[in-house]
Amino acid sequence: MNIWLAIGLTVVGCYAVKLAGLLVPAGVLERPLVRRLAALLPVALLAALTAQQAFADGRALVLDARAAGLAAAAVALLLRAPFLLVVVAAVLVTAGVRALGG
């Protein structure tokens, strides 16, 4: 029963957040600060999620094959490689480090 209560509360919360977004006056959304935040927030959230997935293992910070793959992807991005090549480089480096026992 607790799981259904959590699901129900989540549904109500998601609906309330969506409704609150629709009720925001258009004048507020046109402010320069709000526009800047709206442009930067997705990038910041994606960076935080990437860092959490690459450097965290439960409750501890770790440096393993995932970090090496992320570093390879960063190097490929700095070299202005196409996105598919960035992904392939990250996969190959991560697999290589894991194969070597890392």
Backbone hydrogen bonds, N-H to C=O, Kabsch-Sander energy under -0.5 kcal/mol:
donor,donor_aa,acceptor,acceptor_aa,energy
5,L,1,M,-1.7
6,A,2,N,-2.3
7,I,3,I,-2.4
8,G,4,W,-2.5
9,L,5,L,-2.6
10,T,6,A,-2.1
11,V,7,I,-2.4
12,V,8,G,-2.4
13,G,9,L,-2.5
14,C,10,T,-2.7
15,Y,11,V,-2.4
16,A,12,V,-2.4
17,V,13,G,-2.3
18,K,14,C,-2.3
19,L,15,Y,-2.7
20,A,16,A,-2.5
21,G,17,V,-2.0
22,L,18,K,-1.7
23,L,19,L,-1.4
24,V,21,G,-0.7
28,V,25,P,-0.9
29,L,25,P,-1.2
30,E,26,A,-1.1
31,R,28,V,-1.1
35,R,31,R,-2.2
36,R,32,P,-2.4
37,L,33,L,-2.5
38,A,34,V,-2.5
39,A,35,R,-1.6
40,L,36,R,-1.9
41,L,37,L,-2.5
44,A,40,L,-2.2
45,L,41,L,-2.5
46,L,42,P,-2.3
47,A,43,V,-2.3
48,A,44,A,-2.3
49,L,45,L,-2.5
50,T,46,L,-2.4
51,A,47,A,-2.5
52,Q,48,A,-2.4
53,Q,49,L,-2.3
54,A,50,T,-2.1
55,F,51,A,-2.4
56,A,52,Q,-1.1
57,D,60,A,-2.6
59,R,57,D,-0.9
60,A,57,D,-1.3
62,V,55,F,-2.2
64,D,62,V,-0.6
65,A,102,G,-0.6
67,A,64,D,-0.6
68,A,64,D,-1.5
69,G,65,A,-2.4
70,L,66,R,-2.2
71,A,67,A,-2.3
72,A,68,A,-2.3
73,A,69,G,-2.2
74,A,70,L,-2.2
75,V,71,A,-2.3
76,A,72,A,-2.4
77,L,73,A,-2.3
78,L,74,A,-2.3
79,L,75,V,-1.8
80,R,77,L,-1.6
81,A,76,A,-2.5
86,V,82,P,-2.0
87,V,83,F,-2.3
88,V,84,L,-2.4
89,A,85,L,-2.6
90,A,86,V,-2.1
91,V,87,V,-2.5
92,L,88,V,-2.8
93,V,89,A,-2.4
94,T,90,A,-2.3
95,A,91,V,-2.7
96,G,92,L,-2.5
97,V,93,V,-2.6
98,R,94,T,-2.2
99,A,95,A,-2.3
100,L,96,G,-1.7
101,G,98,R,-1.1
102,G,97,V,-2.8
